[in-house]
Amino acid sequence: MDINLVHPELRKATAAFPKLPVGSNFGRKLTRLLLPLLLPKTKAPDGISIEWVKAASGQKLRVYTPAGTKTRAALLYIHGGGMMIGAPQMDDGLLSNLAAELDILIVSPEYRLAPEHPYPAPVDDCHEAWQWMLTNSSRLGIDTKRIAIGGESAGGGLAAGLVLRIHDEGGQRPIAQWLFCPMLDDRTAQDRSLDALDHYIWSNKLNLSGWSSYVGTKIGTDQVPAYAAPARRSDFNGLPKAWIGVGDVELFYQEDKKYAESLKAAGVFCELDVVAGGPHAFEGMAPDAQVSKDYAARAKNWLRRALEG
């Protein structure tokens, strides 16, 4: 892809981003091993505690809690990584500051990764995190009527799939979904014409590795369920309001745009925030760029309003 298509403020960081070697078993293991060493040291804002807790299954949850005893809104936030890599602490900076700015409690699950743990294991883990928040809401001080579910990239896809599953199960439902460049459609990976575009940060070749790891040989077939690939859903009626943010030069732009249109067509309030020249997950890659700051501010303001009910 021509670097000149990328927003001028994002070009340097985009060009410098390393190629992720996650297409091979060795590359995935190496990336998982090195990732904690590559993460910047984050100091939580004053008054915000970050701790690990364990759900009943032994799954680890990273919890960001503002100081003070009060009932507050909450967010279940799911990290990205193409279903194959990643960890909650990648988002320590984002989530600790978000918890402080919005005065909300945030839970981020350390879900199992593919291909060792394909669908439905990751979404099952996220579902367990949701149930843990509801079960422990009184102790945590969570207003269960004001919980949003969000995530980025693969985490955004898991968030959207989890919202569908919770909706179908009935009972307590999230008030909103907050999706950054969500990975929604396995059929994108099957479109080999996209390989030549070689999108920055997350290419379609990497996308094929991610989806193949997650759904195996079912990729591209009608056997892939909507809880795994939410773009396959046909009925969007009654889903919670949504915010979807995406850059227009990234691989997921078309599938995210189509998902937003499907939500709107079903009468679901959905705000689609498209950033011209934005590659995949650019706001985390270049957080100091003004375009990233403006984008993050719009996203936070939307979430603030949504959680106010």
C-alpha positions in Angstrom: 0.0 0.0 0.0 1.2 3.5 -0.8 2.3 5.3 2.4 0.9 8.5 0.9 -2.6 7.1 1.5 -1.9 7.2 5.2 -2.7 10.4 7.2 0.5 12.6 7.3 0.5 12.6 11.1 0.5 8.8 11.1 3.0 7.9 8.3 6.2 7.8 10.4 4.7 5.4 13.0 3.0 3.3 10.4 6.1 2.9 8.3 8.1 1.9 11.4 5.7 -0.7 12.7 7.3 -4.1 12.5 5.9 -7.0 10.5 4.2 -9.4 12.9 5.4 -13.0 12.4 2.2 -14.5 13.6 1.6 -16.6 10.5 3.7 -19.4 11.8 3.6 -21.4 15.0 7.1 -20.3 16.0 6.3 -16.7 15.2 3.2 -16.7 17.3 5.1 -18.2 20.3 7.9 -15.7 19.9 5.6 -12.7 19.7 3.7 -13.9 22.8 7.0 -14.3 24.6 8.4 -10.9 23.7 5.1 -8.9 23.9 5.4 -8.2 27.7 8.9 -6.9 27.2 7.8 -4.5 24.5 4.9 -3.0 26.4 5.6 0.5 27.7 5.7 0.9 31.5 2.4 2.5 32.5 1.8 4.5 35.6 -1.9 4.4 36.6 -3.5 7.8 37.3 -3.9 8.8 40.9 -6.8 7.0 42.5 -6.9 4.1 40.0 -6.0 0.6 41.2 -5.1 -2.2 38.7 -5.3 -5.8 39.9 -5.6 -9.3 38.7 -8.5 -11.5 39.9 -9.6 -15.0 38.9 -13.0 -16.1 37.7 -14.4 -19.5 38.8 -12.7 -21.3 35.9 -9.3 -19.9 36.8 -9.4 -17.3 34.0 -7.6 -14.1 34.9 -9.3 -10.8 34.7 -7.6 -7.4 34.9 -9.7 -4.9 36.8 -9.3 -1.2 36.8 -11.0 0.5 39.8 -11.4 4.2 40.7 -11.0 5.1 44.3 -14.0 5.6 46.5 -17.0 3.4 47.3 -19.9 4.2 45.1 -22.1 2.6 42.5 -20.8 3.4 39.0 -21.0 2.4 35.4 -18.6 -0.2 34.0 -17.0 -1.4 30.8 -16.0 -4.9 29.7 -13.1 -4.3 27.3 -11.5 -7.0 25.2 -8.0 -6.7 23.9 -7.0 -7.3 20.3 -4.3 -9.5 18.6 -5.9 -11.3 15.7 -7.3 -14.0 18.0 -3.7 -15.3 18.2 -1.7 -12.9 20.4 -2.3 -10.1 23.0 -2.9 -9.6 26.7 -5.0 -7.2 28.8 -2.0 -5.3 30.1 -1.4 -4.1 26.5 -4.2 -1.6 27.2 -3.2 -0.5 30.7 -2.6 3.0 29.6 -5.9 3.3 27.7 -8.0 1.6 30.4 -6.5 3.2 33.5 -6.9 6.6 32.1 -10.4 5.8 30.8 -11.4 4.6 34.3 -10.1 7.9 35.7 -11.7 10.2 33.2 -15.1 8.6 33.1 -15.1 7.3 36.8 -16.0 3.8 35.7 -14.8 0.3 36.6 -13.3 -1.7 33.8 -12.7 -5.4 33.4 -10.5 -6.9 30.7 -10.4 -10.7 30.4 -7.3 -12.7 29.6 -9.1 -15.0 27.2 -7.6 -18.1 25.7 -5.9 -17.7 22.3 -6.2 -19.5 19.0 -5.1 -21.8 17.4 -4.6 -23.7 20.6 -8.0 -22.6 21.8 -10.3 -22.0 18.7 -13.9 -20.8 18.7 -15.8 -20.9 21.0 -13.2 -20.8 23.7 -12.3 -17.0 23.4 -15.9 -15.9 23.4 -16.8 -18.3 26.2 -14.1 -16.7 28.3 -15.4 -13.2 27.5 -18.9 -14.4 28.4 -17.6 -15.7 31.7 -16.1 -12.3 32.4 -19.5 -10.7 31.7 -21.2 -13.1 34.2 -18.5 -12.4 36.7 -19.2 -8.7 36.5 -22.9 -9.3 37.1 -22.4 -11.8 39.9 -20.0 -9.5 41.7 -21.7 -6.2 40.9 -22.7 -5.4 44.5 -19.2 -6.0 45.8 -17.6 -4.1 42.9 -20.1 -1.3 43.0 -21.3 -1.8 39.4 -24.6 -0.4 38.2 -25.6 -3.4 36.1 -27.9 -1.3 33.9 -24.9 0.8 32.8 -22.4 -1.7 31.5 -20.9 -1.4 28.0 -19.0 -4.0 26.1 -16.1 -2.9 23.9 -12.8 -3.9 22.3 -10.4 -3.4 19.5 -9.7 -5.4 16.4 -10.1 -9.1 17.3 -11.3 -7.8 20.7 -13.9 -5.7 18.9 -15.1 -8.7 17.0 -15.3 -10.7 20.2 -17.2 -7.8 21.8 -19.7 -7.7 19.0 -20.2 -11.5 19.1 -20.6 -11.5 22.8 -23.3 -8.8 22.5 -25.2 -11.0 20.1 -24.9 -14.0 22.4 -26.1 -12.0 25.5 -29.0 -10.6 23.5 -30.1 -14.0 22.4 -29.8 -15.5 26.0 -32.0 -12.8 27.5 -31.6 -11.4 31.0 -29.4 -8.4 31.8 -27.9 -6.9 28.7 -25.2 -4.3 28.0 -26.3 -0.7 27.5 -23.9 -0.1 24.6 -21.1 -1.6 22.4 -17.9 0.3 21.8 -16.0 -1.1 18.9 -12.6 0.0 17.5 -11.8 -1.4 14.0 -13.6 -4.6 14.9 -12.7 -7.9 13.1 -16.1 -9.0 12.1 -16.1 -11.1 8.9 -14.1 -14.2 8.0 -15.1 -13.8 4.4 -12.8 -10.8 4.1 -9.9 -13.2 4.6 -11.1 -15.4 1.8 -10.9 -12.5 -0.7 -7.4 -13.1 -2.0 -7.6 -10.0 -4.2 -7.0 -8.0 -1.0 -3.6 -9.6 -0.5 -1.9 -7.4 -3.1 -3.0 -4.3 -1.3 -0.8 -5.4 1.7 -2.6 -3.2 4.2 -0.4 -1.6 6.9 -0.3 -3.1 10.4 -2.8 -5.9 9.6 -2.8 -7.4 6.1 -5.2 -9.8 4.6 -2.5 -12.6 4.8 -2.3 -12.1 8.6 -6.1 -11.9 8.6 -6.3 -15.3 7.0 -4.0 -16.7 9.7 -6.1 -15.2 12.4 -9.4 -16.5 11.0 -8.0 -19.9 10.2 -6.7 -20.2 13.7 -10.0 -19.2 15.1 -12.6 -21.1 13.1 -10.3 -23.7 11.3 -11.5 -25.3 8.1 -15.0 -23.7 8.5 -13.6 -20.4 7.3 -15.6 -18.9 4.4 -18.4 -21.5 4.8 -21.9 -21.1 6.1 -20.9 -23.2 9.1 -19.2 -20.2 10.7 -21.6 -18.9 13.4 -22.4 -15.2 14.0 -21.0 -15.4 17.5 -17.6 -16.0 15.9 -18.1 -13.7 12.9 -20.8 -11.1 13.7 -21.1 -9.9 10.2 -22.9 -13.1 9.4 -25.8 -12.1 11.5 -29.0 -11.4 9.7 -31.2 -10.1 12.5 -29.9 -7.0 14.3 -33.2 -5.9 15.9 -33.1 -4.9 19.6 -29.3 -4.7 19.9 -27.7 -2.0 22.1 -26.5 1.3 20.6 -23.1 1.1 19.0 -20.1 3.2 18.2 -17.8 1.9 15.5 -14.5 3.6 14.8 -12.3 2.7 11.8 -9.8 4.2 9.4 -10.6 4.3 5.7 -7.3 2.8 4.5 -7.4 -0.3 6.7 -8.5 -3.8 5.9 -11.6 -3.9 8.0 -13.1 -0.6 6.7 -15.6 -2.2 4.3 -16.8 -4.9 6.7 -17.1 -2.4 9.6 -19.0 0.1 7.4 -21.4 -2.6 6.3 -22.0 -3.7 9.9 -22.8 -0.2 10.9 -25.3 0.1 8.0 -26.9 -3.2 9.1 -27.4 -2.0 12.6 -28.9 1.3 11.4 -31.2 -0.5 9.0 -32.5 -2.5 12.0 -33.3 0.7 13.9 -30.2 0.4 16.2 -28.6 3.7 17.0 -25.0 3.5 15.6 -22.4 6.1 15.1 -19.7 5.3 12.6 -16.5 7.3 13.0 -14.4 7.1 9.9 -10.9 8.6 10.0 -9.4 9.5 6.7 -6.0 8.0 6.2 -6.2 5.9 9.4 -4.5 2.5 9.2 -5.4 -0.4 11.6 -5.4 0.5 15.3 -3.7 3.8 14.6 -4.7 5.5 17.8 -2.6 3.1 19.9 0.3 3.1 17.5 0.6 6.9 17.3 -1.3 8.1 20.4 0.4 11.6 20.4 -0.7 12.4 16.9 -3.5 15.1 16.9 -5.7 13.0 14.7 -5.4 10.1 17.2 -6.1 12.4 20.2 -9.2 13.8 18.4 -10.5 10.4 17.5 -9.9 9.1 21.1 -11.7 12.1 22.5 -14.8 11.5 20.3 -14.9 7.9 21.3 -14.6 8.7 25.0 -17.3 11.3 24.8 -19.6 8.9 23.0 -19.0 6.3 25.7 -19.6 8.8 28.5 -23.0 9.8 27.1 -24.0 6.1 26.5 -23.1 5.1 30.0 -25.2 8.0 31.4 -28.2 6.2 29.9 
